[in-house]
Amino acid sequence: MKLKETVDSILVRIGIKHKNVGWTTFAPLKIQPEYTNIDLEKGQVTGVVKYNNKIYLTVIVDVPNNKSMVRGSLRGIGKLTKPFKKKNYIEIIKDQAEFFIENKIPNPK
């Protein structure tokens, strides 16, 4: 992976490749995040990633202050969440939190 990054960096510097070029992976999300708390007044949303009733990852998003708190990891369910990683689930939960707060959705189903 380092070789590809080095080559990409050189191509960007000499103007052959643009910086905003990237890769997108299309894959099914096997374990969907659940949203356990949506506080429209405070603009806070709590999303969890759980499997077999065990919570592996909790993300609390404070939309107005653009802050988030993350607890846990995807250890133990990594094979089930592949190719998605912890950072992908955090991003999904953050994006959904913004959508819920902006559109005043208190209980998504």
N, C-alpha and C positions, 0 to 999 in steps of 0.2 A: 504494500500500500504506500510506503514511503516513496518509492520510485515514481509512482503515478502522481503523487502530490508534488514532487520536485519537478517533473516534466510539466505539469499543469501550471506551476508557478512561473517557470521559464516562459511558457507560451503566453501567459498573461502579460508578463513584463515586456515581451517584444511585440505585443499587439496582435498576435495570431488568434488568441482565445480570449473571450470576454469573461470578466469575473463572475457575472451572474449566471453562468452556465452551470448546471448541476444535474443530478440524477434523481429520478423519482421511482420509487418502488410501489407497484400496485400489488397488494396482497390482502387477503381477507383478515379482518380483525377477529381472531378466534375468541378472545375474552374481551367483552365490552366493558368499559368503565361504567360504574353505577354512580349516580349522584344522590348522596344521602342527605345533603342539607343545602338549600338555596335560600339565602337571606337577601331579599330584594332591597330592603331598607339599608343594610350595611354594604351591600354589593359583594357578598362573600358566598362562595360555592365550595362545597367539599365533594370531591370525587374519589372513589375507591376502585381498586382493581382487586377482585377477589375470585377465588376458585375453590370449589367444594366448601363453601361457607367460611373460608379463611381469608382474611384481608392481608394482602401482600404489600400493597402500596396505597398510601393515602396522600392526596394532594389537596391542600386548602388554598384557594385562590381569592385574593383580595383585589377585585377588579379596579375599583377607583384609585387605589394606591399602586397598582401594577406590581403587586408582590405575591409571592406564593411560598408556601411551606410544604416540604415533602418529607414524608416518613415512610420507611420501609424500602423494599427492593423486590425484584422479580425472581430472586433465587428460589429455586424449587419448581418454578413454572416457566422457566426460560425456553424450554422446548416447545411449550404450548403457545408462547407469545412470539416466537420467531416468525418473521425477521424483525419484528418490532422490539425496541429496547426501552429501558426506563425513560429515557429522554423523549421518545416518541409518545409514550402514554402521558407524560407530563404536558407535552405540547397539545395533545388531543383534549385533555381535561381543561387546560387554560383556554383554548379556543372555544370550547363549548360553554365554559363559564362566562366568557365575554358575551356570547350569543344569548344565553339565558338572561343575563342582567340587562343587556341593551334592549331586549324584546320583552322584558318583564314576564318571563316564564317561571312560575313558582314550582311547578311539579311536572317535569317532562316525563312522558311515557311513550 
